[in-house]
Amino acid sequence: MTQTFIQEEQLKNYINGKWVSDDRKTYRDVINPANGKPIAQVPLSTKEDVEDAVKIARDAQKKWALVPGPQRAEILLRVGQLMKERKEKLSTILTMENGKVLEEARGEVQEGIDMAFYMAGEGRRLFGHTTPSELGDKFAMSVRAPVGVVGIITPWNFPIAIATWKSFPAIVAGNTVIWKPATETPLMAYELAKIFEEAGLPDGVLNVVFGTGSEVGEAMVAHDDIRVISFTGSNDIGRSIASKCGQRLKKVSLEMGGKNAVIVMDDADLNLAVEGILWSAFGTSGQRCTACSRVIVHEKVKDELEERLIKEMESLTIGDGLDESVKVGPIINAQGLEKIRKYIQIGQEEGAKLIKGGYVLEQNQYKDGHYFAPTLFTDATPDMRISQEEIFGPVVSLIPVKSFEEAIEVNNGVEFGLSSSIFTQNANRVFAAQRDLDTGIVYVNAGTTGAEIHLPFGGTKGTGNGHRDSGVAALDVFTEWKAVYVDYSGKLQRAQIDTE
Ligand code: UN1
């Protein structure tokens, strides 16, 4: 059945349109987190591999930038079509390497397909601006120019969607790419590179170098010919990349997580709020940057919400995501599981009430994988570590508040600013909330997850550094603005002097 999609093979880097094998390489097992079984081996590349890839990418970029945008776009269109044809295969492999349930894996692959078609459209736009000049018989415009060779570093939690958010705008804008996927989830990179190859992408435009952050990632950040680093991942690593790029005056785009809250007001549709919380907190086992891990609830509806959540949490079946009846899959690995376990202990020590879950599942069908029971804390306060720090697991804390104003203040009182949500039926509160919630993404009457690819994705404060993935905003990361003046007056006109 589904297993036939994967032959346990040694993956190879993809450089200059070739699959590069190297006998001297060391490999690491890629493990299915649902059952602990190895499904492939990923090479741990070196900085020499990065060097080889950059040389190729630099030459390829000169030619690629001369291909007209609409022709570059056609390749993306074919990539989107191939992804669509292979959606089931890709989703199954994604579930096997990442653990997310099939329904969500299909959703993630769909996100990549959408991105391909959206960015293929951009190949016919890549809009700049024409602007009147200060002088007569002079034409002035701003155009988007590719930056050159760009480096993308992608996480294990959305191994294909996030890769498409970064590589598709980079490629359509005329850049060439060095891509380091997470070592936990290299198979999506393998499949996507094969699709690009089949779609006719010229050699050297996309280069995949597998390996660790400390070797491959560091080498990318340190390489002067890689002019942009686009990174999604942990806060510590993002900050360290930012300072290294800062030293080198290298453009860097960072997306580093959240502490996303759902606000439930006293006038909320509670059925809807419960559904939204369950989906955002426990979907993907809470391993989304956008996952809801705080519920800021008006004290008048707190008890009722709590009761309904406990009841609905009973129906969350946990297990291998390939089983269509499962709603909550495994945690990516033992370190992830340990981090969640530690936060349960911290929450209890801080005095929050653990009212559901809070334990590792280890018996029977769970014994070879990494599973954590969906967990609910209540009576948490805004300053507790479980209310402030990103847990990246199926753990949510209820924080009671007395008013709308207090809810907004609690929502904003964290280091991160990725996503937030409010459930209310009051139109005034809706408009005030979209203005006052200090996050890059705001939802009204929906959970904190499920961003669409044609809108900007990213956050304020500690979530990033002001750039956005996805949507047209992604082009700002992968292009430079170039100002072009064409004087057709036939004489030397001097701006600021002849205009006086
Ligand atoms: C992430 O967790 O880093 O908005 C990405 C969402 C998804 C993407 C999440 N479309 O939840």
Residues whose N, C-alpha, C, O or C-beta is under 5 A from the ligand:
A	BS01	UN1	F158 Q287 R288 C289 T290 T449 G450 A451
